[in-house]
């Protein structure tokens, strides 16, 4: 073992062990945005995002996404926001997540599709896919990627994240399972992915804050948060989503209850792989819409 | 994904009823340790870490009602069936098989070399009854019990929360239950077997870890690694006071390494170590 291990005792020296899983490595040397810069993250919520059955309302989701990209790109017009990051000649893959129990949802996918098309991309130059991205001709030729997935706890990686959503860009996902998915961010430097991602949307409409059973899903551990976390920086988006999940776990369980599997891939994406910013002090969080119950 | 693997799914499938009340079963899906990711993505690593052999998944459907899903695992040994069951101990004892939990529509149980999960996609009084009935019928169909991990016998009973003991083989699962270090400083390496137990004495909660290695030489290296990385200032007694003003003590006895975490006092830590050593049957200074 060549590197210094971080042990339970290291945390006991400085603080309670309780926030351990959530704040695993940010004490290491920080990298990401240049000094003085922050990664912008927009948290947009709407009390009407979901209908009585819990399904997303497409028109509300569209409005939330429009507001988010305007805030993210400092524009007043959603199309202008999209045009600032997508060119008409781009070939665009929208990487979604089709997990049966908690998918990205069609409402989010279609809102993103409309946004991309508002930048001038013809419909035949964009595709929405998850498990077929390596075979999808649009994704194979993509010049730009949009990344959207729901936030959830995960039995192995700790959390299902924007970073993790790109695991379908490798032929053998299990190759990245070592050390509870510590180095998922490596995927983002593969030639067919690197530098192409223009937007990340961590869907927090009905996040899953606790995993049980083989499938890790139980509706009891979801709640109608009614939000989207939108950022150009996947690490910052995920770190923000993690704060929401940990806060919900604290509220639900009545005590700090760290994620059992440490989602250290988020922090290592920052400290080891330099993909983005994970620490709160390097994230500019813009809050839009409903504030009640935001938890963070 | 129909069966393509080594152990036959036939006998396992035979343990699962074809119907449950008004629900009818759909076609079985069978996965092995290589294909499980197609069914439950990266979380399949949990089952692989317990050496799973085969999974038979059967969905029960009835129009107008929530589906019920049975995931029935052959873990290869009763120790690992217990182990994967012990991975998630939340819930109420449903008194099914050799150990069970039920919470919010999810039943987990183990018996012999099998681990079963029965899950209703929505919990109602009707689905709850169906889930429990399915579990009982599956467990009853398994012809025999299997032994629990032998390491459980080395846990001193005084103060033990017997329903919270976990069994595992690697440091990721150890950290799931109780974070020790971000690396495998105990050299579990999927070749060791370990139990992590919870104790409460006078309102103070502590943990006891007992690890058995494939041989004594490996235990020696593991103990040295743990001592070097976790408690380098400890003396021969392996005793240190940690930042939370509690005590950690460790020892090796043959091919077994013992660690007491979070003991309320030096004496409590040493007494628990001694109690384990006594149960192992190798009293006396274990340190080399």
HADDOCK unambig.tbl for C-alpha pairs under 7 A between the chains (distance, minus, plus):
assign (segid A and resid 5 and name CA) (segid B and resid 181 and name CA) 6.49 0.50 0.50
assign (segid A and resid 5 and name CA) (segid B and resid 182 and name CA) 6.17 0.50 0.50
assign (segid A and resid 5 and name CA) (segid B and resid 183 and name CA) 6.05 0.50 0.50
assign (segid A and resid 5 and name CA) (segid B and resid 229 and name CA) 6.93 0.50 0.50
assign (segid A and resid 6 and name CA) (segid B and resid 181 and name CA) 5.44 0.50 0.50
assign (segid A and resid 6 and name CA) (segid B and resid 182 and name CA) 5.53 0.50 0.50
assign (segid A and resid 7 and name CA) (segid B and resid 180 and name CA) 5.54 0.50 0.50
assign (segid A and resid 7 and name CA) (segid B and resid 181 and name CA) 3.79 0.50 0.50
assign (segid A and resid 7 and name CA) (segid B and resid 182 and name CA) 6.32 0.50 0.50
assign (segid A and resid 7 and name CA) (segid B and resid 230 and name CA) 6.68 0.50 0.50
assign (segid A and resid 8 and name CA) (segid B and resid 179 and name CA) 6.28 0.50 0.50
assign (segid A and resid 8 and name CA) (segid B and resid 180 and name CA) 5.00 0.50 0.50
assign (segid A and resid 8 and name CA) (segid B and resid 181 and name CA) 5.80 0.50 0.50
assign (segid A and resid 9 and name CA) (segid B and resid 242 and name CA) 6.36 0.50 0.50
assign (segid A and resid 9 and name CA) (segid B and resid 243 and name CA) 6.62 0.50 0.50
assign (segid A and resid 12 and name CA) (segid B and resid 242 and name CA) 6.86 0.50 0.50
assign (segid A and resid 12 and name CA) (segid B and resid 243 and name CA) 4.65 0.50 0.50
assign (segid A and resid 12 and name CA) (segid B and resid 244 and name CA) 5.74 0.50 0.50
assign (segid A and resid 13 and name CA) (segid B and resid 243 and name CA) 4.58 0.50 0.50
assign (segid A and resid 154 and name CA) (segid B and resid 43 and name CA) 6.99 0.50 0.50
assign (segid A and resid 155 and name CA) (segid B and resid 43 and name CA) 5.11 0.50 0.50
assign (segid A and resid 156 and name CA) (segid B and resid 42 and name CA) 6.15 0.50 0.50
assign (segid A and resid 156 and name CA) (segid B and resid 43 and name CA) 5.04 0.50 0.50
assign (segid A and resid 156 and name CA) (segid B and resid 45 and name CA) 6.82 0.50 0.50
assign (segid A and resid 174 and name CA) (segid B and resid 42 and name CA) 6.98 0.50 0.50
assign (segid A and resid 177 and name CA) (segid B and resid 42 and name CA) 6.88 0.50 0.50
assign (segid A and resid 179 and name CA) (segid B and resid 172 and name CA) 6.88 0.50 0.50
assign (segid A and resid 180 and name CA) (segid B and resid 172 and name CA) 6.87 0.50 0.50
assign (segid A and resid 213 and name CA) (segid B and resid 117 and name CA) 7.00 0.50 0.50
assign (segid A and resid 215 and name CA) (segid B and resid 40 and name CA) 5.77 0.50 0.50
assign (segid A and resid 260 and name CA) (segid B and resid 176 and name CA) 4.48 0.50 0.50
assign (segid A and resid 260 and name CA) (segid B and resid 177 and name CA) 6.49 0.50 0.50
assign (segid A and resid 261 and name CA) (segid B and resid 176 and name CA) 5.04 0.50 0.50
